[in-house]
Amino acid sequence: MKALLIYHALIRRLGLLEVGAGIFLLAAVIVLVFSQVVARYLFDRPQAWVEELCTYLFIWTVFLGAGAAMKLDRHIRVSSFEDSAGAGFKLFLRLLSFSVTVTALAVVAFYARKFIAVEMRSTSIALPLNIPRAFFFSVPLIWACVSISLSALYVLGRDLAHILAGAQLPPPFSPPAGGEDY
């Protein structure tokens, strides 16, 4: 159980990092869009790079948000079968869904890493700096895959520990027994 407490603390900190970074990036997008409106309509001097940068920041915000949403158990799920099922079937569905999630994300990350070499050869179009496109497409995708997988593996490990101990299962992302909550 000590290992699960440490794992939960790491997952929790990663989630806080993702939420904080997402808030910062979204605020940056708002400031940049506002400055672009001012530059375009008050001074008639828009900056070409602002729109591209906002697109890239928004992509990062979405993928960081996907990881944070997993840690906060905020992803949408269809619970039609789960609501009408017994405890054993609910457990089976939970273990199956998190296992499928980890497997699917491993496949996505495996293929996404192949695109990095291609994306590293092309850079942004309008940004004043030549930053490889991989940092705006494949890297955030792989970040989200790893982040969500780490969260799903935590739930799987914690649930299996509860099953082996004969304890009742807590909600998916609650801390292990004796741990602190968000």
TIKOLTOR-801336 format. One record per residue (C-alpha): x, y negated, z negated; residue number from 1; residue in one letter. Coordinates in Angstrom, 2 decimals. Layout:
N
px, py, pz, i, aa
X, Y, Z, NUM, A
...
//
This chain:
182
px, py, pz, i, aa
0.00, 0.00, 0.00, 1, M
2.95, -2.34, -0.60, 2, K
3.84, -2.16, 3.09, 3, A
0.26, -3.10, 4.01, 4, L
0.41, -6.11, 1.69, 5, L
3.60, -7.29, 3.39, 6, I
2.12, -6.61, 6.84, 7, Y
-1.04, -8.52, 5.90, 8, H
1.03, -11.48, 4.69, 9, A
2.95, -11.53, 7.98, 10, L
-0.25, -11.27, 10.03, 11, I
-1.79, -14.05, 7.93, 12, R
1.21, -16.33, 8.48, 13, R
1.21, -15.59, 12.19, 14, L
-2.49, -16.49, 12.30, 15, G
-1.85, -19.77, 10.48, 16, L
0.97, -20.55, 12.91, 17, L
-1.32, -19.86, 15.87, 18, E
-4.13, -21.99, 14.46, 19, V
-1.73, -24.85, 13.67, 20, G
-0.07, -24.71, 17.09, 21, A
-3.47, -24.51, 18.79, 22, G
-4.71, -27.57, 16.93, 23, I
-1.54, -29.48, 17.81, 24, F
-1.72, -28.50, 21.50, 25, L
-5.41, -29.37, 21.78, 26, L
-4.76, -32.75, 20.15, 27, A
-1.91, -33.30, 22.61, 28, A
-4.25, -32.52, 25.52, 29, V
-6.78, -35.05, 24.22, 30, I
-4.12, -37.76, 23.81, 31, V
-2.64, -37.04, 27.24, 32, L
-6.02, -37.09, 29.01, 33, V
-6.94, -40.34, 27.26, 34, F
-3.61, -41.90, 28.25, 35, S
-4.15, -40.75, 31.83, 36, Q
-7.58, -42.40, 31.91, 37, V
-6.08, -45.64, 30.56, 38, V
-3.16, -45.49, 33.02, 39, A
-5.46, -44.78, 35.96, 40, R
-8.32, -47.19, 35.32, 41, Y
-6.71, -50.05, 33.39, 42, L
-3.29, -50.18, 35.03, 43, F
-3.96, -48.31, 38.32, 44, D
-0.78, -46.26, 37.70, 45, R
-1.69, -42.63, 36.94, 46, P
1.06, -40.15, 36.13, 47, Q
1.04, -37.06, 38.34, 48, A
2.56, -34.79, 35.70, 49, W
-0.08, -35.35, 33.00, 50, V
-2.74, -33.14, 34.61, 51, E
-0.32, -30.28, 35.16, 52, E
1.01, -30.51, 31.60, 53, L
-2.55, -30.55, 30.21, 54, C
-3.35, -27.42, 32.19, 55, T
-0.30, -25.64, 30.77, 56, Y
-1.02, -26.79, 27.22, 57, L
-4.60, -25.62, 27.56, 58, F
-3.43, -22.18, 28.74, 59, I
-1.22, -21.88, 25.66, 60, W
-4.12, -23.06, 23.46, 61, T
-6.40, -20.36, 24.83, 62, V
-3.91, -17.55, 24.29, 63, F
-2.93, -18.75, 20.82, 64, L
-6.62, -19.02, 20.03, 65, G
-7.22, -15.44, 21.17, 66, A
-4.59, -14.20, 18.72, 67, G
-5.95, -16.35, 15.89, 68, A
-9.54, -15.28, 16.63, 69, A
-8.51, -11.63, 16.29, 70, M
-6.94, -12.28, 12.89, 71, K
-10.04, -14.16, 11.72, 72, L
-12.39, -11.47, 13.13, 73, D
-14.06, -14.04, 15.40, 74, R
-14.04, -12.20, 18.72, 75, H
-17.42, -11.37, 20.18, 76, I
-18.49, -7.75, 19.90, 77, R
-21.60, -5.84, 20.75, 78, V
-22.80, -4.05, 17.64, 79, S
-25.98, -2.39, 18.94, 80, S
-24.75, 1.15, 18.33, 81, F
-22.92, 0.24, 15.15, 82, E
-25.97, -1.31, 13.47, 83, D
-28.07, 1.81, 13.91, 84, S
-25.34, 4.34, 13.10, 85, A
-24.24, 6.02, 9.93, 86, G
-21.00, 5.27, 8.09, 87, A
-19.03, 8.03, 9.82, 88, G
-19.99, 6.87, 13.29, 89, F
-19.26, 3.24, 12.37, 90, K
-15.79, 4.29, 11.26, 91, L
-15.27, 6.25, 14.46, 92, F
-16.34, 3.24, 16.58, 93, L
-14.07, 0.90, 14.65, 94, R
-11.03, 3.15, 14.99, 95, L
-11.84, 3.77, 18.66, 96, L
-12.31, 0.09, 19.49, 97, S
-9.06, -1.01, 17.85, 98, F
-7.19, 1.90, 19.46, 99, S
-8.56, 0.99, 22.89, 100, V
-7.65, -2.65, 22.26, 101, T
-4.03, -1.80, 21.46, 102, V
-3.77, 0.54, 24.45, 103, T
-5.31, -1.93, 26.91, 104, A
-3.12, -4.78, 25.71, 105, L
-0.01, -2.60, 25.94, 106, A
-0.86, -1.92, 29.59, 107, V
-1.50, -5.62, 30.29, 108, V
1.77, -6.64, 28.60, 109, A
3.68, -3.93, 30.47, 110, F
2.52, -5.21, 33.85, 111, Y
2.70, -8.91, 32.86, 112, A
6.38, -8.57, 31.99, 113, R
7.04, -7.58, 35.61, 114, K
5.72, -10.95, 36.79, 115, F
8.16, -12.89, 34.62, 116, I
11.04, -12.34, 37.05, 117, A
8.96, -13.76, 39.90, 118, V
7.65, -16.67, 37.85, 119, E
11.15, -17.54, 36.62, 120, M
12.13, -18.35, 40.22, 121, R
9.47, -21.04, 40.62, 122, S
9.14, -24.15, 38.52, 123, T
6.40, -26.61, 37.69, 124, S
5.32, -28.87, 40.52, 125, I
4.84, -32.29, 38.96, 126, A
6.50, -32.14, 35.54, 127, L
9.60, -34.30, 35.15, 128, P
11.47, -31.20, 33.90, 129, L
12.04, -28.05, 35.92, 130, N
10.49, -25.48, 33.62, 131, I
9.95, -21.97, 35.02, 132, P
6.29, -21.10, 35.46, 133, R
6.69, -17.93, 33.41, 134, A
6.59, -20.08, 30.26, 135, F
3.09, -21.21, 31.22, 136, F
1.56, -17.99, 32.51, 137, F
3.17, -14.64, 31.63, 138, S
4.79, -15.67, 28.33, 139, V
1.54, -16.88, 26.69, 140, P
-0.26, -13.80, 28.00, 141, L
2.36, -11.48, 26.51, 142, I
2.29, -13.49, 23.26, 143, W
-1.46, -12.94, 23.00, 144, A
-1.13, -9.22, 23.80, 145, C
1.50, -8.74, 21.09, 146, V
-0.33, -10.90, 18.55, 147, S
-3.68, -9.19, 19.04, 148, I
-2.05, -5.75, 19.05, 149, S
-0.25, -6.47, 15.77, 150, L
-3.58, -7.48, 14.26, 151, S
-5.35, -4.38, 15.55, 152, A
-2.54, -2.13, 14.31, 153, L
-2.88, -3.72, 10.87, 154, Y
-6.59, -2.86, 10.78, 155, V
-5.91, 0.69, 11.98, 156, L
-3.18, 1.23, 9.37, 157, G
-5.22, -0.25, 6.57, 158, R
-8.32, 1.75, 7.53, 159, D
-6.34, 4.99, 7.70, 160, L
-4.83, 4.24, 4.26, 161, A
-8.35, 3.74, 2.89, 162, H
-9.57, 6.96, 4.49, 163, I
-6.67, 8.95, 3.03, 164, L
-7.31, 7.40, -0.40, 165, A
-11.02, 8.19, -0.13, 166, G
-11.96, 4.54, -0.58, 167, A
-14.73, 2.62, 1.16, 168, Q
-13.60, 0.56, 4.13, 169, L
-13.46, -3.22, 3.74, 170, P
-14.22, -5.68, 6.58, 171, P
-11.65, -5.52, 9.41, 172, P
-9.27, -8.33, 8.45, 173, F
-9.65, -8.55, 4.71, 174, S
-6.47, -8.09, 2.70, 175, P
-5.60, -4.70, 1.25, 176, P
-6.52, -4.02, -2.36, 177, A
-4.51, -6.23, -4.68, 178, G
-3.76, -8.75, -1.93, 179, G
-4.74, -12.35, -1.54, 180, E
-7.40, -13.58, 0.83, 181, D
-7.19, -16.38, 3.42, 182, Y
//
